[in-house]
């Protein structure tokens, strides 16, 4: 067995881990680097492996820093199978299409800027909408939590609810080689108990090796109630002074939780009943597609 890190190594975005066993190359996530110009340059660099050599991509969840380079991976030669939970695929379609449009807009802006400075260069996007639509064809089997899936002879994957966003998972890989079994857990991003919308994360089984995401490993989060007190106070104080509250909540799942707690605050009398909220795409699409299914029932992963 061999393990390589090609992202989220000494930084906290661009998750991409390459696991090799029994002649198969398995990628865990293929995320976008985020954070500024240096990260943009990092995204356009070679992966550190040949995408055409990858047999499988296992997706822990649909945040951009975990799935955002999937269209680029396909663009550069990946022809294997992408395996995820059904909810992760639903979300990834929305997230990646939105990302592709942003990539195109950024490329057009840079091209115009170069033209104004007398340069006749056309900046190409990292990937475009066509690349993204093409990548969806490589999503294959959907998995259910705690249901082992044989992805290749001697290699089994089990997705465990990570409690982070809809469809999020920790992934256990078990390898049977020469009568011996080896196991490795990729945590993905982990949620915490008693979330407003998402079910609690499940405890993982005993494994030999753990690859742990540690974005917030050096700090303790506030508990929920003091955080809500601060949130409601900030909104009420601003409205009392005749102001408007603008919340740039661009992260998937945080916007949904904010809307949930605003509604709770109104119903509990902690926020004024006349409070008006507006939301922008793609949040509206996500609410429509996932929170309330077409038949009028909640998504099964929502509490």
C-alpha positions in Angstrom: 0.0 0.0 0.0 1.1 3.6 -0.7 -0.3 6.9 0.3 0.5 10.3 -1.2 -0.9 13.8 -0.4 -1.5 16.2 -3.3 -3.6 18.8 -1.5 -4.6 19.9 2.0 -1.0 19.2 3.0 0.5 22.0 5.1 -2.6 24.1 4.2 -6.4 23.6 4.6 -7.8 23.6 1.1 -7.5 21.5 -2.1 -8.0 18.1 -0.4 -6.6 15.4 -2.7 -5.1 12.1 -1.4 -3.8 9.2 -3.6 -4.1 5.7 -2.2 -2.5 2.8 -4.1 -3.2 -0.9 -3.3 -3.4 -4.1 -5.3 -2.5 -2.4 -8.5 -5.4 0.2 -8.2 -5.0 3.9 -7.8 -7.7 5.5 -5.7 -8.1 9.3 -5.2 -9.8 10.6 -2.1 -11.3 13.9 -3.1 -10.1 16.4 -5.7 -10.6 19.8 -4.2 -9.9 23.4 -5.3 -7.3 25.4 -3.6 -8.9 28.6 -2.2 -7.4 31.8 -0.7 -6.0 34.2 -3.3 -3.7 34.6 -6.3 -1.2 32.0 -5.1 -3.9 29.4 -4.7 -5.1 30.2 -8.3 -1.7 29.4 -9.6 -1.6 26.2 -7.5 -4.9 25.1 -9.0 -3.4 25.3 -12.6 -0.3 23.4 -11.7 0.0 19.6 -12.6 -1.7 17.4 -10.1 1.5 15.5 -9.2 0.1 12.3 -10.8 -1.3 11.4 -14.2 -5.1 11.7 -14.1 -5.4 9.0 -16.7 -3.8 6.5 -14.3 -6.5 7.0 -11.6 -9.0 4.1 -11.4 -11.5 5.6 -8.8 -12.2 8.8 -7.1 -14.1 8.6 -3.8 -15.7 11.9 -2.8 -16.2 12.6 0.9 -18.5 15.6 0.3 -19.4 18.4 -2.1 -17.7 21.5 -0.6 -15.5 23.1 -3.3 -12.3 22.5 -1.5 -13.0 18.8 -1.8 -14.7 18.5 -5.2 -13.7 21.7 -7.1 -11.0 20.2 -9.3 -13.0 17.2 -10.6 -13.8 18.9 -13.9 -10.1 19.7 -14.3 -9.2 16.1 -13.5 -11.5 14.9 -16.3 -10.3 17.6 -18.6 -6.7 16.3 -18.1 -7.5 12.7 -18.8 -9.3 11.0 -15.9 -11.7 8.2 -17.2 -12.3 6.2 -14.0 -15.3 6.1 -11.8 -16.4 8.7 -9.2 -18.2 7.2 -6.2 -20.1 9.2 -3.7 -23.3 9.3 -1.7 -26.4 10.3 -3.7 -26.7 13.6 -1.9 -23.0 14.5 -2.5 -23.6 14.0 -6.3 -26.8 16.2 -6.2 -24.8 19.0 -4.4 -21.7 18.6 -6.5 -23.6 19.3 -9.6 -24.8 22.6 -8.3 -21.5 23.6 -6.7 -19.4 22.7 -9.7 -21.7 24.4 -12.2 -21.5 27.6 -10.1 -17.7 27.2 -9.9 -17.5 26.8 -13.7 -19.4 30.0 -14.3 -17.1 31.8 -11.8 -14.0 30.4 -13.6 -15.4 31.7 -16.9 -16.2 35.1 -15.5 -12.8 35.5 -13.9 -11.1 34.5 -17.2 -13.1 37.1 -19.1 -12.2 39.7 -16.6 -8.5 38.9 -16.7 -8.6 39.0 -20.6 -10.2 42.4 -20.6 -7.8 43.7 -18.1 -4.8 42.4 -20.1 -6.3 44.0 -23.3 -6.6 47.4 -21.5 -2.8 47.2 -20.9 -2.1 46.5 -24.5 -1.7 42.7 -24.2 -3.3 40.5 -26.8 -3.6 37.4 -24.6 -6.7 35.4 -23.9 -6.9 34.0 -20.4 -8.4 30.5 -20.4 -10.6 29.4 -17.4 -9.3 26.5 -15.3 -12.4 24.7 -16.6 -15.7 25.8 -18.1 -19.3 24.7 -18.1 -18.8 22.2 -20.9 -15.9 20.6 -18.9 -18.1 20.4 -15.9 -21.0 18.9 -17.6 -18.7 16.3 -19.1 -17.3 15.4 -15.7 -20.8 14.4 -14.4 -20.7 11.5 -16.8 -18.0 9.9 -14.6 -20.1 9.8 -11.5 -21.0 6.1 -11.1 -22.2 4.1 -8.2 -23.9 5.9 -5.3 -23.3 4.5 -1.8 -25.4 4.4 1.3 -23.9 4.9 4.8 -22.5 1.9 6.6 -23.0 -0.3 3.5 -19.7 -1.8 2.4 -19.0 -1.5 -1.4 -16.4 -3.6 -3.2 -14.8 -1.1 -5.6 -12.2 -3.6 -6.9 -11.1 -7.1 -6.1 -9.7 -7.1 -2.5 -10.6 -3.5 -1.9 -13.8 -2.5 0.0 -15.0 1.0 0.8 -17.5 2.0 3.5 -18.9 5.5 3.8 -19.8 6.7 7.3 -22.0 9.7 8.0 -19.6 12.6 8.9 -22.3 15.0 10.0 -20.8 17.9 8.1 -23.2 18.7 5.2 -25.7 16.6 3.3 -24.1 13.5 2.0 -20.8 14.1 3.8 -18.8 11.0 4.7 -15.8 9.6 6.3 -14.4 6.7 4.2 -13.0 3.5 5.4 -10.9 1.5 2.9 -10.2 -2.1 3.7 -7.6 -4.0 1.7 -7.3 -7.8 1.8 -3.8 -8.8 0.6 -2.2 -12.3 1.0 -4.6 -13.3 3.7 -4.0 -10.1 5.7 -6.5 -7.2 6.1 -5.4 -3.6 6.4 -7.8 -0.6 7.0 -7.4 3.1 6.6 -9.9 5.9 7.5 -10.1 9.2 5.6 -12.1 11.5 7.9 -13.2 14.1 5.4 -14.6 17.2 7.2 -16.3 16.3 10.4 -19.4 17.9 11.9 -20.5 17.9 15.5 -23.5 16.6 17.5 -26.8 18.4 17.8 -26.7 20.4 14.6 -30.0 22.2 13.6 -30.4 20.4 10.3 -27.9 17.7 9.7 -27.9 14.3 11.6 -25.1 13.6 14.1 -21.9 12.1 12.8 -21.5 8.3 13.3 -18.6 6.9 15.2 -16.1 5.1 12.9 -14.9 1.5 13.4 -11.4 0.6 14.6 -8.9 1.0 11.8 -5.1 0.7 11.4 -4.5 4.3 10.0 -6.5 7.5 10.2 -6.0 10.4 7.8 -7.6 13.3 9.6 -8.7 16.7 8.4 -7.7 19.3 11.0 -8.8 22.7 9.7 -9.9 23.8 13.2 -7.6 21.4 15.1 -5.9 24.3 17.1 -9.0 25.9 18.5 -12.2 25.3 20.4 -15.5 26.5 19.0 -18.0 28.4 21.1 -21.1 26.5 22.2 -24.3 27.1 20.3 -26.4 29.1 22.7 -23.8 32.0 23.4 -23.2 32.1 19.6 -27.0 32.5 19.0 -27.2 35.2 21.7 -24.5 37.2 19.9 -26.1 36.6 16.5 -29.6 37.7 17.6 -28.2 40.7 19.5 -26.3 41.9 16.4 -29.3 41.7 14.2 -31.7 43.3 16.7 -29.3 46.2 17.5 -28.7 46.9 13.8 -32.5 46.9 13.0 -33.2 49.1 16.0 -30.8 51.7 14.6 -32.5 51.6 11.2 -29.8 49.6 9.5 -29.6 46.6 7.3 -27.9 43.3 8.0 -25.8 41.8 5.2 -24.4 38.3 5.8 -21.9 37.1 3.1 -22.6 33.5 3.8 -21.1 31.8 0.8 -20.3 28.5 2.4 -22.7 25.6 1.6 -24.7 24.5 4.6 -24.0 27.7 6.7 -26.5 29.7 4.8 -29.2 27.1 5.4 -28.4 27.0 9.1 -28.5 30.8 9.3 -31.9 30.9 7.7 -33.1 28.2 10.1 -31.9 30.1 13.1 -33.4 33.4 11.8 -36.7 31.7 11.6 -36.3 30.2 15.1 -35.4 33.7 16.4 -38.6 35.2 14.9 -40.8 32.4 16.2 -39.3 32.7 19.7 -39.7 36.5 19.7 -36.0 37.2 19.8 -36.1 38.8 16.4 -38.8 41.2 15.0 -41.6 39.4 13.2 -41.4 41.8 10.2 -37.8 40.8 9.5 -37.3 40.3 5.7 -34.6 37.9 4.4 -33.4 37.5 0.8 -31.1 34.8 -0.6 -29.1 34.6 -3.8 -28.3 31.7 -6.2 -27.1 29.0 -5.8 -28.5 29.0 -2.3 -32.1 29.2 -3.6 -31.5 26.2 -5.9 -29.9 24.2 -3.1 -32.9 24.9 -0.8 -35.3 23.9 -3.5 -33.5 20.8 -4.7 -32.4 19.3 -1.4 -34.3 20.7 1.6 -37.7 20.0 0.1 -37.9 17.2 -2.4 -40.4 17.4 -5.3 -42.8 15.0 -3.6 -43.0 17.3 -0.6 -40.9 15.3 1.9 -37.6 16.2 3.5 -34.3 14.8 2.3 -33.6 11.7 4.4 -30.4 13.1 5.8 -32.1 16.2 7.2 -33.2 16.0 10.9 
